[in-house]
Amino acid sequence: MLNLSVLLEDSARTHPDRDAVVLGSTRLTYAQVDAAANRVANLLVEHGIRPGDRVALSCPNLPQFPVVYYGILKAGGVVVPLNILLKSREVAYHLRDGEVKAYFCFEGMPGLPIGEEGRRAFAEVEGCEHFFLITADPATPSPVAGEETLDAALAGRSPVFDPVATEATDTAIILYTSGTTGQPKGAELSHVNTVMNVLACNRVFRSAPATDSHLLCLPLFHTFGSTVQMHTGFSTAATLHLVPRFDAAEVVRLMETEEITFFAGVPTMWWALLGALADTVDVDRIARNLRIGVSGGAPLPVELLGRIEERLGIRVLEGYGLSETSPVVTFSDPGRAPRPGSVGVPIWGVELKLIDEDWSEVTGPGAVGEIAVKGHAVMKGYYNRPGATAAAIRDGWFRTGDLARRDEDGFYYIVDRVKDMIIRGGFNVYPREVEEVLMTHPAISLAAVVGVPHESHGEEVKAYVILHPGASATPEELIAWGRGQMAGHKYPRIVELVEALPMTATGKILKRELG
C-alpha cells in the first residue's frame, strides 16, 4: 500500500509547526496544510468521489494548490492538473478525455480568466458533476448564483481523515502532454512513480530534513514544479515560498528577505533573475543563503550557466525529463566535476540508452540516437490510449523523441528533437495542435508552424499561412484570433503569409526549410 499523500502526512507528523507554504502574509504550517487537505478529502468523499476517480485542478501557485492536490490523493482520487492558461475549448477537451468527475478552478487574479474559461468548459461536459471555485480571498463569494466556493464548501468539515489505502501501482496523477497526433494525451503516473522520483531527487539535492526554503516560481500544474519542488520539498519538511506569477524583481526581493536556499527555474527565469540583480541588491547575502540551483525544461546555454555561477557563486544542477517519466531521468552529479552543456547522468534506479527508429541500440563514440528510458520513472501509459502506449513503450523502455549523444563517462547531451516540438519559455508547444486550430479559421487553407529563435523565450511560435483563394486576412488579425483560441504560450506571435510551402514529393511539408 502506498499513497503519495504520505509526503505531506509524514512531515506534518514530524514537523507540525514548521512553515509549509508562504505567500505574502499567509504562512501555513505543515499541520495546517494537512488538516485543510483532510477537509478537501472529506468534501470529495461526501460528494461521491471514489478511489480512481479523476479530479481536475486549475490553480496558480497559491496555498490552495497543495491543499487541494493532496486532498484529492487522500480521497484516493487521481489528480489532473491543468494549465491555467488554457481556453474553454481546451479545458473541455481535458475534462472529457480524462473522464473527470470533479473540477476545482481558481478565479480572482487580474489578467487570468481561467475561472470564466473553466466555468464555461464545465457547463459543456457531461459526467463532470462537481465544480468548486477557488478564490484568493476566502471572504469573496462566487459571482455566479448558486455556485459554491471552496472555502464555503469546506466550512464545518472535519480536519481528520484516514487516507484511502491505494496500491503503489494505482494511478495518482494524469499529466497531459501532446504527441505527433497533436491531440493532448494523458500520461498516467502511479504513486510509486512519483515517490521514487522524489527519493531520487533528494539523493541528488542532498536535502536534510526541515532545513531548506524553496522559492517556487515554476507553475505547480507542471511536473517540474510539482515533483522537483512541491513533492520533494514536502518530503523533507521544506518551506515553500510561492510565487503566483514570475517577476524577476519580486524573486530577487524574496531571495534577500526570506533566506532562500533552493531555487529552480527554466533558463529564461535564470536569465531574467540575473538581469534583476541591480547594484542595490545584496548579492552576497543571496549567495550565502542559496544552497542549490536547478535548471530544466530546456537546455541551459553554457554562457548563461557561467554567468550564473560567477554572479551567485553556486553550481547549477541541470536535469532532463518528461511528463511521461515522472519527470526526472538525468541530473548533474554533485559529486563529479561539472560538464557544461550536459544534462547529467541517469538518476538512481533509472537506465538510459540511445536507439534508432527500429529500437536498436546506437553505440560508438559520439553516436547520436533517440533517448530511451527504463526504470521506476516510466509512466504506466497514456490514459485510454493503448495504441499510443504500445508505440511509446516496448519491453519497459520508453522512447522520448529526443536525440542525444553520450560521452565516455556516461554524461548525456541533448542534440535535437525528433519531433518538431517547440519549447517556448519552458513550455512545450506542439505545432500540429496549433496548425489544426489555425486551419479552423475560415480564411486559412494551410498552415505550418515552427519554432524560431527568441532572445528571452528560447523559441517563439511562428506560423506560415496559405490563405484560401479570394480570402483576405492580415498577420495581425490572425495573431489576434489565435490569442482567443489558444493558451498564451501556444498561439503564434509571428505569422507570415506565403503562396506555397516547401514539400517533399509525397506532399510532406519540409519544416527544416522554414524558420
C-alpha positions as a printed NumPy array, in Angstrom:
array([[  0.   ,   0.   ,   0.   ],
       [  1.289,   3.476,  -0.842],
       [ -0.371,   6.869,  -1.238],
       [  1.592,   9.878,  -2.474],
       [ -0.057,  11.999,   0.235],
       [  2.321,  10.342,   2.725],
       [  4.862,  13.018,   1.748],
       [  2.681,  15.653,   3.415],
       [  1.427,  13.466,   6.258],
       [  4.87 ,  12.355,   7.373],
       [  6.19 ,  15.921,   7.533],
       [  3.038,  17.065,   9.333],
       [  3.66 ,  14.36 ,  11.922],
       [  7.371,  15.071,  12.43 ],
       [  7.411,  18.881,  11.925],
       [  3.826,  20.054,  12.545],
       [  4.758,  23.639,  13.454],
       [  7.202,  24.285,  10.612],
       [  6.001,  26.615,   7.846],
       [  4.974,  24.551,   4.829],
       [  3.784,  27.263,   2.424],
       [  4.281,  31.013,   2.494],
       [  2.656,  33.663,   0.312],
       [  2.798,  37.264,   1.45 ],
       [  1.391,  37.46 ,   4.953],
       [ -0.072,  33.942,   4.711],
       [  2.011,  31.292,   6.433],
       [  0.581,  27.794,   6.827],
       [  2.298,  25.154,   8.918],
       [  2.517,  21.51 ,   7.933],
       [ -0.197,  20.694,  10.459],
       [ -2.481,  23.345,   8.935],
       [ -1.919,  22.206,   5.345],
       [ -2.546,  18.588,   6.323],
       [ -5.765,  19.486,   8.171],
       [ -7.01 ,  21.53 ,   5.203],
       [ -6.208,  18.669,   2.809],
       [ -8.204,  16.348,   5.082],
       [-11.181,  18.689,   4.759],
       [-10.882,  18.515,   0.977],
       [-10.782,  14.721,   1.147],
       [-13.912,  14.661,   3.316],
       [-15.604,  17.028,   0.863],
       [-14.829,  14.798,  -2.104],
       [-15.915,  11.567,  -0.417],
       [-19.178,  13.187,   0.706],
       [-19.765,  14.244,  -2.928],
       [-19.385,  10.678,  -4.149],
       [-15.782,  10.674,  -5.349],
       [-14.45 ,   7.132,  -5.211],
       [-10.921,   5.698,  -5.469],
       [ -9.662,   6.06 ,  -9.022],
       [-11.995,   8.927,  -9.957],
       [-10.276,  11.761, -11.8  ],
       [-10.406,  15.256, -10.276],
       [ -9.079,  18.266, -12.212],
       [ -7.327,  21.283, -10.713],
       [ -6.738,  24.685, -12.353],
       [ -4.912,  26.93 ,  -9.913],
       [ -1.829,  29.182,  -9.872],
       [  0.855,  28.918,  -7.2  ],
       [ -1.339,  29.587,  -4.173],
       [ -1.607,  27.74 ,  -0.835],
       [ -4.845,  26.179,  -2.1  ],
       [ -2.939,  24.236,  -4.766],
       [ -1.135,  21.766,  -2.454],
       [ -4.17 ,  21.685,  -0.14 ],
       [ -6.49 ,  20.519,  -2.935],
       [ -3.829,  18.362,  -4.613],
       [ -3.08 ,  16.285,  -1.519],
       [ -6.758,  16.257,  -0.554],
       [ -7.579,  14.553,  -3.852],
       [ -4.847,  11.975,  -3.237],
       [ -6.021,  11.314,   0.319],
       [ -9.509,  10.543,  -1.018],
       [ -7.987,   8.   ,  -3.402],
       [ -8.648,  10.229,  -6.39 ],
       [ -6.427,  10.906,  -9.38 ],
       [ -5.138,  14.465,  -9.743],
       [ -5.462,  16.025, -13.211],
       [ -3.551,  19.342, -13.072],
       [ -4.453,  21.743, -15.88 ],
       [ -2.501,  24.63 , -17.337],
       [ -4.096,  27.848, -16.065],
       [ -3.665,  29.489, -19.48 ],
       [ -5.993,  27.082, -21.274],
       [ -9.073,  28.382, -23.057],
       [-12.513,  26.856, -22.509],
       [-12.271,  24.666, -25.625],
       [ -9.004,  23.207, -24.345],
       [-10.257,  22.754, -20.774],
       [-13.364,  20.959, -22.024],
       [-11.209,  18.58 , -24.053],
       [ -9.18 ,  17.633, -20.969],
       [-12.281,  17.164, -18.807],
       [-13.841,  14.864, -21.41 ],
       [-10.714,  12.916, -22.301],
       [ -9.794,  12.378, -18.659],
       [-13.397,  11.449, -17.731],
       [-13.117,  13.944, -14.895],
       [-15.732,  13.729, -12.122],
       [-14.988,  16.974, -10.225],
       [-13.216,  20.223, -11.068],
       [-11.505,  22.751,  -8.776],
       [-10.976,  26.033, -10.613],
       [ -9.427,  29.318,  -9.49 ],
       [-10.784,  32.796, -10.129],
       [ -9.557,  36.165,  -8.942],
       [ -6.215,  37.109, -10.477],
       [ -6.157,  40.121, -12.829],
       [ -5.422,  39.103, -16.409],
       [ -6.086,  35.418, -15.702],
       [ -9.584,  34.452, -16.926],
       [ -9.287,  30.773, -16.015],
       [-12.383,  30.974, -13.807],
       [-14.547,  32.148, -16.677],
       [-12.943,  29.707, -19.13 ],
       [-13.175,  26.793, -16.701],
       [-16.781,  27.53 , -15.771],
       [-17.761,  27.579, -19.448],
       [-15.955,  24.299, -20.096],
       [-17.549,  22.601, -17.079],
       [-21.015,  23.528, -18.35 ],
       [-20.282,  21.79 , -21.665],
       [-19.015,  18.477, -20.297],
       [-21.411,  15.741, -19.272],
       [-20.169,  13.493, -16.49 ],
       [-18.162,  16.181, -14.715],
       [-20.537,  16.516, -11.793],
       [-18.999,  18.972,  -9.33 ],
       [-17.44 ,  22.431,  -9.723],
       [-15.656,  24.148,  -6.839],
       [-14.443,  27.705,  -7.229],
       [-11.122,  28.577,  -5.586],
       [-10.83 ,  32.24 ,  -4.599],
       [ -7.747,  34.059,  -3.345],
       [ -9.8  ,  35.743,  -0.623],
       [-11.982,  33.36 ,   1.458],
       [-14.468,  36.164,   2.004],
       [-15.058,  36.601,  -1.74 ],
       [-18.311,  34.948,  -2.835],
       [-18.766,  33.397,  -6.259],
       [-20.075,  35.835,  -8.888],
       [-22.42 ,  33.111, -10.101],
       [-25.598,  32.5  ,  -8.121],
       [-25.7  ,  29.062,  -6.517],
       [-22.043,  28.322,  -7.231],
       [-20.098,  27.056,  -4.228],
       [-16.663,  28.381,  -3.351],
       [-14.081,  26.037,  -1.917],
       [-13.966,  27.896,   1.396],
       [-17.727,  27.685,   1.793],
       [-17.683,  24.003,   0.852],
       [-15.01 ,  23.215,   3.45 ],
       [-16.638,  25.148,   6.27 ],
       [-17.561,  22.844,   9.125],
       [-15.947,  19.757,   7.616],
       [-13.692,  17.601,   9.744],
       [ -9.91 ,  18.197,   9.652],
       [ -9.419,  14.483,  10.308],
       [ -9.395,  11.9  ,   7.513],
       [ -7.992,   8.401,   7.18 ],
       [ -6.337,   8.352,   3.735],
       [ -7.634,   5.777,   1.285],
       [ -5.292,   2.795,   1.046],
       [ -4.112,   2.82 ,  -2.558],
       [ -1.789,   0.345,  -4.203],
       [  1.654,   1.623,  -5.147],
       [  0.881,   0.994,  -8.811],
       [ -2.503,   2.745,  -8.781],
       [ -2.664,   5.916, -10.844],
       [ -2.039,   9.049,  -8.775],
       [ -1.696,  11.741, -11.446],
       [ -2.616,  12.238, -15.083],
       [ -0.372,  14.799, -16.768],
       [ -1.474,  15.969, -20.187],
       [  1.111,  16.19 , -22.909],
       [  0.964,  16.106, -26.689],
       [  2.417,  13.968, -29.411],
       [  2.636,  13.674, -33.153],
       [ -1.151,  13.5  , -33.489],
       [ -1.461,  16.967, -31.964],
       [ -4.109,  15.773, -29.519],
       [ -3.05 ,  16.048, -25.861],
       [ -2.598,  12.655, -24.198],
       [ -2.822,  11.908, -20.502],
       [  0.32 ,  10.309, -19.07 ],
       [ -0.67 ,   8.108, -16.121],
       [  1.787,   8.257, -13.241],
       [  1.438,   5.886, -10.323],
       [  2.006,   6.663,  -6.658],
       [  5.297,   4.771,  -6.748],
       [  6.414,   6.557,  -9.939],
       [  6.353,   9.896,  -8.165],
       [  7.555,   8.746,  -4.734],
       [ 10.607,   7.09 ,  -6.283],
       [ 11.325,  10.201,  -8.367],
       [ 11.168,  12.299,  -5.201],
       [ 13.57 ,   9.984,  -3.366],
       [ 15.974,  10.057,  -6.301],
       [ 15.839,  13.862,  -6.444],
       [ 16.614,  14.108,  -2.748],
       [ 19.704,  11.959,  -3.305],
       [ 20.891,  14.463,  -5.923],
       [ 19.992,  17.542,  -3.863],
       [ 21.379,  16.049,  -0.613],
       [ 18.422,  17.513,   1.216],
       [ 18.322,  17.456,   5.013],
       [ 15.018,  17.451,   6.932],
       [ 13.486,  20.835,   7.829],
       [ 16.365,  22.94 ,   6.51 ],
       [ 15.523,  24.145,   3.008],
       [ 13.47 ,  27.141,   1.899],
       [ 12.328,  26.762,  -1.705],
       [ 11.442,  29.708,  -3.901],
       [  8.733,  28.201,  -6.077],
       [  8.248,  30.169,  -9.298],
       [  7.699,  27.166, -11.559],
       [  3.985,  26.574, -12.139],
       [  2.711,  23.818,  -9.888],
       [  0.451,  22.442, -12.611],
       [  3.66 ,  21.479, -14.45 ],
       [  5.557,  18.367, -13.428],
       [  8.84 ,  20.276, -12.963],
       [  7.345,  22.462, -10.242],
       [  5.112,  19.833,  -8.65 ],
       [  7.635,  16.999,  -8.362],
       [ 11.055,  18.662,  -8.167],
       [  9.887,  21.304,  -5.689],
       [  6.446,  20.662,  -4.157],
       [  6.647,  16.898,  -3.595],
       [ 10.389,  16.87 ,  -2.986],
       [ 10.153,  19.858,  -0.654],
       [  7.21 ,  18.443,   1.286],
       [  9.015,  15.118,   1.683],
       [ 11.766,  16.867,   3.68 ],
       [  9.578,  19.415,   5.513],
       [ 10.994,  22.296,   3.487],
       [  9.273,  25.681,   3.424],
       [  7.823,  26.609,   0.039],
       [  7.669,  30.329,  -0.762],
       [  5.085,  30.579,  -3.532],
       [  5.261,  32.994,  -6.463],
       [  1.931,  33.016,  -8.362],
       [  3.307,  34.963, -11.329],
       [  7.006,  35.122, -12.134],
       [  8.514,  38.561, -11.702],
       [ 12.291,  38.735, -11.531],
       [ 12.377,  41.787,  -9.253],
       [  9.992,  40.123,  -6.784],
       [ 12.064,  36.934,  -6.895],
       [ 15.202,  38.877,  -6.005],
       [ 13.373,  40.64 ,  -3.165],
       [ 12.258,  37.308,  -1.705],
       [ 15.767,  35.914,  -2.026],
       [ 17.049,  38.843,   0.017],
       [ 14.379,  38.746,   2.732],
       [ 13.426,  35.084,   3.118],
       [ 16.828,  33.356,   3.206],
       [ 16.05 ,  31.168,   0.178],
       [ 18.254,  28.072,  -0.069],
       [ 16.742,  26.377,  -3.149],
       [ 15.799,  27.937,  -6.489],
       [ 14.684,  26.056,  -9.593],
       [ 13.754,  27.551, -12.909],
       [ 13.736,  27.224, -16.661],
       [ 16.601,  29.015, -18.469],
       [ 14.503,  32.116, -19.173],
       [ 13.869,  32.518, -15.434],
       [ 17.582,  32.313, -14.688],
       [ 18.218,  34.84 , -17.477],
       [ 15.66 ,  37.27 , -16.024],
       [ 16.98 ,  36.718, -12.487],
       [ 20.488,  37.766, -13.493],
       [ 19.079,  40.858, -15.172],
       [ 17.305,  41.853, -11.949],
       [ 20.457,  41.781,  -9.81 ],
       [ 20.855,  45.554,  -9.705],
       [ 23.632,  47.387,  -7.847],
       [ 21.301,  47.944,  -4.883],
       [ 20.77 ,  44.209,  -4.409],
       [ 22.714,  42.451,  -1.661],
       [ 24.03 ,  39.703,  -3.925],
       [ 26.428,  38.437,  -1.253],
       [ 23.5  ,  37.789,   1.104],
       [ 21.598,  35.915,  -1.596],
       [ 24.666,  33.853,  -2.488],
       [ 25.362,  32.949,   1.162],
       [ 21.873,  31.523,   1.614],
       [ 21.416,  29.862,  -1.774],
       [ 22.461,  26.244,  -1.353],
       [ 21.353,  24.819,  -4.666],
       [ 20.187,  25.979,  -8.074],
       [ 18.344,  23.76 , -10.547],
       [ 17.633,  24.291, -14.233],
       [ 15.438,  22.237, -16.523],
       [ 12.646,  22.412, -19.074],
       [ 15.072,  23.383, -21.853],
       [ 18.841,  23.298, -22.33 ],
       [ 20.657,  25.98 , -20.344],
       [ 23.06 ,  27.91 , -22.598],
       [ 26.64 ,  27.364, -21.486],
       [ 27.325,  31.107, -21.484],
       [ 24.347,  31.735, -19.195],
       [ 25.453,  28.891, -16.913],
       [ 28.834,  30.534, -16.492],
       [ 27.304,  33.925, -15.703],
       [ 25.072,  32.391, -13.007],
       [ 27.927,  30.598, -11.314],
       [ 30.152,  33.669, -11.445],
       [ 27.483,  36.061, -10.115],
       [ 25.94 ,  33.848,  -7.41 ],
       [ 28.805,  31.517,  -6.625],
       [ 26.731,  28.361,  -6.927],
       [ 26.801,  25.372,  -9.188],
       [ 23.602,  24.953, -11.157],
       [ 22.42 ,  21.36 , -11.486],
       [ 20.825,  20.594, -14.838],
       [ 18.282,  17.852, -15.305],
       [ 16.28 ,  16.244, -18.068],
       [ 12.944,  14.508, -18.118],
       [  9.413,  14.445, -19.443],
       [  5.878,  14.241, -18.098],
       [  5.915,  10.562, -19.088],
       [  8.954,   9.943, -16.883],
       [  7.691,  11.374, -13.602],
       [  9.63 ,  13.616, -14.763],
       [ 13.351,  13.373, -13.916],
       [ 15.62 ,  10.8  , -15.575],
       [ 19.012,  12.549, -15.555],
       [ 20.672,  15.147, -13.347],
       [ 24.083,  16.679, -12.863],
       [ 26.05 ,  14.629, -10.349],
       [ 27.07 ,  16.924,  -7.455],
       [ 29.937,  14.581,  -6.626],
       [ 31.586,  14.831, -10.036],
       [ 33.151,  17.675, -11.977],
       [ 30.542,  19.721, -13.9  ],
       [ 30.103,  19.16 , -17.626],
       [ 28.776,  22.401, -19.157],
       [ 26.157,  21.642, -21.791],
       [ 25.328,  18.242, -20.317],
       [ 22.039,  17.27 , -18.695],
       [ 23.931,  14.865, -16.461],
       [ 23.765,  11.16 , -15.797],
       [ 20.836,   8.814, -15.106],
       [ 19.34 ,   9.187, -11.636],
       [ 19.303,   6.325,  -9.161],
       [ 17.11 ,   3.441, -10.354],
       [ 16.8  ,   4.613, -13.967],
       [ 18.52 ,   3.343, -17.125],
       [ 19.063,   5.225, -20.388],
       [ 20.193,   4.124, -23.821],
       [ 20.269,   5.599, -27.309],
       [ 18.213,   3.906, -30.02 ],
       [ 17.407,   4.241, -33.713],
       [ 13.986,   4.217, -35.364],
       [ 13.799,   0.415, -35.067],
       [ 14.577,   0.397, -31.303],
       [ 18.076,  -0.96 , -31.934],
       [ 20.718,   0.456, -29.61 ],
       [ 23.078,   3.06 , -31.044],
       [ 26.649,   2.769, -29.789],
       [ 30.066,   4.193, -30.515],
       [ 31.92 ,   7.393, -29.593],
       [ 29.838,  10.475, -30.267],
       [ 26.941,   8.463, -31.717],
       [ 23.593,  10.275, -31.743],
       [ 20.374,   8.428, -31.044],
       [ 16.944,   8.82 , -29.513],
       [ 16.872,   8.619, -25.716],
       [ 15.034,   5.595, -24.332],
       [ 14.31 ,   5.283, -20.604],
       [ 13.676,   2.283, -18.34 ],
       [ 13.028,   2.068, -14.604],
       [ 10.756,   3.4  , -11.894],
       [ 10.285,   6.743, -13.676],
       [  8.425,   5.375, -16.705],
       [  4.687,   6.051, -16.724],
       [  2.018,   3.351, -16.706],
       [  0.884,   4.517, -20.13 ],
       [ -1.368,   7.017, -21.851],
       [ -4.886,   7.136, -20.394],
       [ -7.319,   5.202, -22.583],
       [ -4.789,   5.064, -25.437],
       [ -3.396,   1.524, -25.691],
       [ -2.141,   2.117, -29.238],
       [ -0.146,   5.201, -28.309],
       [  1.174,   3.406, -25.221],
       [  2.338,   0.411, -27.262],
       [  4.078,   2.7  , -29.739],
       [  5.943,   4.524, -26.964],
       [  6.854,   1.66 , -24.601],
       [  8.48 ,  -1.644, -25.527],
       [  9.835,  -4.16 , -23.011],
       [  9.728,  -1.476, -20.326],
       [ 11.671,   1.049, -22.419],
       [ 10.041,   4.407, -23.197],
       [ 11.217,   6.287, -26.274],
       [ 11.36 ,  10.004, -25.574],
       [ 11.546,  11.559, -29.02 ],
       [ 14.703,  13.46 , -28.022],
       [ 18.062,  12.981, -29.705],
       [ 21.231,  12.949, -27.632],
       [ 24.826,  11.8  , -27.502],
       [ 26.685,  10.257, -24.564],
       [ 30.323,  10.886, -23.677],
       [ 32.814,   8.296, -22.466],
       [ 31.899,   8.966, -18.819],
       [ 28.166,   8.438, -19.298],
       [ 27.084,  12.102, -19.391],
       [ 24.231,  12.888, -21.788],
       [ 23.979,  15.898, -24.116],
       [ 20.692,  16.794, -25.809],
       [ 21.312,  17.329, -29.52 ],
       [ 17.906,  17.924, -31.054],
       [ 14.305,  16.777, -31.013],
       [ 12.984,  14.006, -33.18 ],
       [  9.632,  15.687, -33.337],
       [  9.031,  19.305, -34.208],
       [  8.194,  20.327, -30.668],
       [  8.789,  23.965, -29.766],
       [  9.924,  24.915, -26.259],
       [  8.72 ,  28.45 , -25.544],
       [  9.77 ,  29.738, -22.139],
       [  9.985,  26.208, -20.761],
       [  6.53 ,  25.182, -22.033],
       [  6.12 ,  22.562, -24.753],
       [  4.221,  23.713, -27.825],
       [  3.283,  21.093, -30.385],
       [  2.998,  22.503, -33.931],
       [  0.395,  20.008, -35.127],
       [ -2.088,  21.099, -32.434],
       [ -1.554,  24.785, -33.299],
       [ -1.862,  24.049, -37.014],
       [ -5.176,  22.252, -36.544],
       [ -6.616,  25.193, -34.645],
       [ -5.345,  27.709, -37.204],
       [ -6.981,  25.781, -40.004],
       [-10.386,  26.223, -38.399],
       [-10.111,  29.918, -39.355],
       [-12.308,  30.496, -42.435],
       [ -9.55 ,  32.32 , -44.351],
       [ -6.773,  29.755, -43.807],
       [ -6.171,  26.991, -46.312],
       [ -2.939,  25.559, -44.944],
       [ -0.602,  26.328, -42.057],
       [  2.83 ,  25.183, -40.97 ],
       [  4.095,  26.05 , -37.501],
       [  7.75 ,  26.083, -36.47 ],
       [  9.904,  27.45 , -33.685],
       [ 12.245,  30.334, -34.373],
       [ 14.999,  31.602, -32.054],
       [ 13.975,  34.159, -29.421],
       [ 16.299,  36.019, -27.051],
       [ 14.361,  35.533, -23.818],
       [ 11.872,  32.707, -24.538],
       [ 14.364,  30.414, -26.23 ],
       [ 11.961,  29.828, -29.096],
       [  8.967,  31.703, -30.468],
       [  5.995,  30.218, -32.312],
       [  5.848,  31.188, -35.982],
       [  3.143,  30.22 , -38.464],
       [  3.457,  30.152, -42.232],
       [ -0.041,  30.511, -43.646],
       [ -1.585,  29.997, -47.073],
       [ -4.985,  31.673, -47.456],
       [ -7.948,  30.308, -49.377],
       [ -8.27 ,  31.774, -52.883],
       [-10.12 ,  35.072, -52.63 ],
       [ -9.831,  35.205, -48.831],
       [ -8.13 ,  38.046, -47.013],
       [ -6.596,  38.36 , -43.557],
       [ -3.624,  40.226, -42.192],
       [ -0.966,  38.653, -39.965],
       [ -2.106,  40.938, -37.14 ],
       [ -5.7  ,  39.728, -37.478],
       [ -4.627,  36.086, -37.414],
       [ -2.423,  36.627, -34.359],
       [ -5.319,  38.297, -32.524],
       [ -7.663,  35.463, -33.493],
       [ -5.18 ,  32.823, -32.324],
       [ -4.84 ,  34.598, -28.98 ],
       [ -8.533,  33.974, -28.36 ],
       [ -8.372,  30.307, -29.368],
       [ -5.245,  29.01 , -27.69 ],
       [ -3.364,  29.241, -24.413],
       [ -0.932,  32.125, -24.115],
       [  2.182,  30.01 , -24.691],
       [  0.749,  28.319, -27.799],
       [ -0.623,  30.925, -30.185],
       [  1.806,  32.204, -32.855],
       [  3.275,  35.631, -32.199],
       [  4.623,  35.696, -35.76 ],
       [  2.525,  34.976, -38.857],
       [  3.875,  35.085, -42.407],
       [  1.533,  34.854, -45.385],
       [  3.004,  32.716, -48.183],
       [  1.907,  31.468, -51.594],
       [  3.371,  27.973, -51.138],
       [  5.223,  25.77 , -48.657],
       [  8.267,  23.611, -49.411],
       [  7.231,  19.967, -49.719],
       [  8.612,  16.539, -50.496],
       [  7.438,  14.535, -53.472],
       [  4.922,  12.814, -51.222],
       [  3.431,  16.108, -50.036],
       [  5.101,  16.293, -46.649],
       [  5.99 ,  19.831, -45.59 ],
       [  9.74 ,  20.332, -45.249],
       [  9.776,  22.257, -41.996],
       [ 13.56 ,  22.283, -41.87 ],
       [ 13.439,  24.776, -44.745],
       [ 11.207,  27.115, -42.723],
       [ 12.19 ,  29.316, -39.791]])
